Amino acid sequence: MNLTIRETDRNEFFETENLTREAFWNLYKPGCDEHLALHQLRESTSYIPKLDLVALLDGRIVGHVITTKAKVVESVAPEDGDASREVLCVGPICADPSLHGKGVGSQLMRQTIARAAGMGFKGIILYGDPAYYSRFGFENAQKYSISTHDNQNFDPFMALELYPGSLAGITGRFFEDPGFVTADARLEEFEKLFPVKEKGEPRIVLPVV
């Protein structure tokens, strides 16, 4: 599929938030909140315009991905405080539901990785399907002694070095931007901006971790 991938224009923010809503609706829970998370990430200090990307097919937006700043915090001696190192976090990423399995997400991921490496970032961390993200080189973050913020590890928690050895010495707990956390009250208000959709049973039930 011959896609054009470029940075998202500000006047395309709502369109990409609606596309994200369409892609995630009733996927993991009744309705979704990924479109609000995307909106909040764009308001945050972690936002990187050059890593807010759209995929276009014949001039129409058919995919989107955002990558934001995050950190890995290593606990050290109490008198020294906590040492933190900057990394990236991918998501949400989505494709037009009519084009699932057509490679839209893969092209967005490859472009994200290439751009992030070119910008000098050291690594990317995400939560996702190991069978899918391993094709881009992501591995269980435990390999790099990186855990979740609450000191857990599981297969979908994955990391990628952006060049050989780039995550060496970056160990500890991972903290993504607070924009990923959505409040029910704000989601209710945000939903009023979008077409009415019926909530239903989730299509994918995530394992409890």
C-alpha positions, 0 to 999 in steps of 0.5 A: 500500500502506497502511503504518505506519512507526515507530521499531523497538522493542528487542524487535523487533530480532531480528525485523528482523535475521531479516527482513534475513537473509531479504531478503539471503540468497544475494543478493550472495554465498552466505548473507549478513552484512547481518543481523550488520552491522545487529546491530553497528550497533545496538551502535555509537556511530553508532546513532540510535534515531529512524532505526531504522525498521520498516514494518508492514502490518496490524500485521506487520513487512514492512520495515526500514531503519537509518540511522547516523552517518558522517563525511566527512574532509577532509585538511588541512595535517599540522600541523592534522590531519584535519577531519571533518564528520558525515553519515548512512549508510543501510543495510541496508534491506530488505523482505519478499521476498514484497512486493518491488516493492510500494513498501515500500522507497520508503516507508521511504526517504522517511520516513528522508529526511524524519526526517533532514532534520527532525533537522538532518542535512546529508546522506545517503550510501549504496552502492546502485543508481543507477536506484533511489536517483536517484528520491529525489534521490541523485546520484553523490557525486563531484558533492560532491567526496566519495570512498570511504574509499580515495579511489575513486568509482563510480556506486553511491556516492551522496549526497543533500543534505537541504536546498539547499546542505547539503553545500557545503564537506563534501568529502573521504573518506567513512567509515561506521561500522566495524559494517558490517565483519563477521568470519567467526568472529562471523558463524558464531556469530551464525548459530546464533541463526537457522533453518538455511538453505542457502547457494547461488549469488548471485542478483546478481553485483556488478561489481568496483570 
